[in-house]
Amino acid sequence: MDVILPRIDPEMTEGTIVKWYKKTGECVKKGEALFVLETGKVTVDIEAPESGKLTIIMDAGTTASVGTVIARIDPDPGCV
């Protein structure tokens, strides 16, 4: 599953990934805090949309447009 930069405000066009809570190759659980997103108005934790193994595409400090794929979460039976 692609993890995209979400729109958390109707006027938002881009955001900055401040921090990832996990590293590439680590397991994540659906609903757990995945990364910190900063916009011009707010800083917020974004939750993992699915469980599986994380592959980060865009590093912390990167500013991206809404809808950009910033990571992938692939199903992994080893991630419980």
C-alpha positions as a Markdown table, in Angstrom:
| # | Residue | x | y | z |
|---|---|---|---|---|
| 1 | Met | 0.0 | 0.0 | 0.0 |
| 2 | Asp | 1.2 | 3.5 | -0.9 |
| 3 | Val | 1.4 | 6.0 | 2.0 |
| 4 | Ile | 0.6 | 9.4 | 0.6 |
| 5 | Leu | 1.0 | 12.8 | 2.0 |
| 6 | Pro | -2.5 | 13.5 | 3.3 |
| 7 | Arg | -4.5 | 16.8 | 3.1 |
| 8 | Ile | -5.3 | 17.7 | 6.6 |
| 9 | Asp | -6.7 | 21.2 | 5.8 |
| 10 | Pro | -8.8 | 22.2 | 2.8 |
| 11 | Glu | -6.3 | 24.9 | 1.8 |
| 12 | Met | -3.2 | 22.7 | 2.2 |
| 13 | Thr | -1.1 | 22.0 | -0.9 |
| 14 | Glu | 2.1 | 20.7 | 0.6 |
| 15 | Gly | 3.6 | 19.6 | 3.9 |
| 16 | Thr | 7.0 | 18.7 | 5.5 |
| 17 | Ile | 7.8 | 15.4 | 6.9 |
| 18 | Val | 9.4 | 16.4 | 10.2 |
| 19 | Lys | 10.2 | 12.9 | 11.7 |
| 20 | Trp | 9.6 | 9.2 | 11.0 |
| 21 | Tyr | 8.8 | 7.1 | 14.0 |
| 22 | Lys | 10.1 | 3.9 | 12.3 |
| 23 | Lys | 12.9 | 3.1 | 9.9 |
| 24 | Thr | 12.8 | 1.3 | 6.5 |
| 25 | Gly | 12.4 | -2.4 | 7.1 |
| 26 | Glu | 10.6 | -2.1 | 10.4 |
| 27 | Cys | 7.1 | -3.3 | 11.1 |
| 28 | Val | 4.3 | -0.9 | 11.6 |
| 29 | Lys | 0.8 | -1.5 | 12.9 |
| 30 | Lys | -2.3 | 0.1 | 11.5 |
| 31 | Gly | -3.3 | 3.1 | 13.6 |
| 32 | Glu | 0.1 | 3.6 | 15.2 |
| 33 | Ala | 1.9 | 7.0 | 14.7 |
| 34 | Leu | 4.0 | 6.8 | 11.6 |
| 35 | Phe | 5.4 | 10.2 | 11.0 |
| 36 | Val | 5.1 | 13.9 | 12.0 |
| 37 | Leu | 3.6 | 16.2 | 9.4 |
| 38 | Glu | 4.1 | 20.0 | 9.5 |
| 39 | Thr | 2.0 | 22.4 | 7.5 |
| 40 | Gly | 1.8 | 26.2 | 7.5 |
| 41 | Lys | -0.8 | 25.9 | 10.2 |
| 42 | Val | -0.3 | 22.8 | 12.3 |
| 43 | Thr | 2.1 | 19.9 | 13.3 |
| 44 | Val | 0.4 | 16.6 | 13.6 |
| 45 | Asp | 1.1 | 12.8 | 13.9 |
| 46 | Ile | -0.1 | 10.8 | 11.0 |
| 47 | Glu | -1.1 | 7.2 | 11.6 |
| 48 | Ala | -0.2 | 4.1 | 9.6 |
| 49 | Pro | -3.1 | 3.2 | 7.3 |
| 50 | Glu | -2.2 | -0.5 | 7.3 |
| 51 | Ser | 0.1 | -3.0 | 9.1 |
| 52 | Gly | 3.2 | -4.4 | 7.4 |
| 53 | Lys | 6.8 | -3.6 | 6.6 |
| 54 | Leu | 7.7 | 0.0 | 6.0 |
| 55 | Thr | 9.8 | 1.4 | 3.1 |
| 56 | Ile | 10.4 | 5.1 | 3.4 |
| 57 | Ile | 10.6 | 6.9 | 0.0 |
| 58 | Met | 11.0 | 10.5 | 1.3 |
| 59 | Asp | 13.2 | 11.3 | 4.2 |
| 60 | Ala | 12.5 | 13.6 | 7.2 |
| 61 | Gly | 13.0 | 17.2 | 6.2 |
| 62 | Thr | 11.4 | 16.7 | 2.8 |
| 63 | Thr | 8.5 | 19.0 | 1.7 |
| 64 | Ala | 6.1 | 17.3 | -0.7 |
| 65 | Ser | 2.8 | 18.0 | -2.4 |
| 66 | Val | -0.5 | 16.6 | -1.1 |
| 67 | Gly | -1.0 | 13.1 | -2.7 |
| 68 | Thr | 2.7 | 12.4 | -3.2 |
| 69 | Val | 3.7 | 8.8 | -2.3 |
| 70 | Ile | 6.1 | 9.2 | 0.6 |
| 71 | Ala | 6.4 | 5.5 | 1.7 |
| 72 | Arg | 5.1 | 2.0 | 1.2 |
| 73 | Ile | 3.7 | -0.5 | 3.6 |
| 74 | Asp | 3.9 | -4.0 | 2.3 |
| 75 | Pro | 2.1 | -7.0 | 3.9 |
| 76 | Asp | 4.5 | -9.1 | 5.9 |
| 77 | Pro | 3.4 | -12.2 | 7.9 |
| 78 | Gly | 6.4 | -11.5 | 10.2 |
| 79 | Cys | 4.8 | -8.2 | 11.3 |
| 80 | Val | 2.1 | -9.1 | 13.8 |
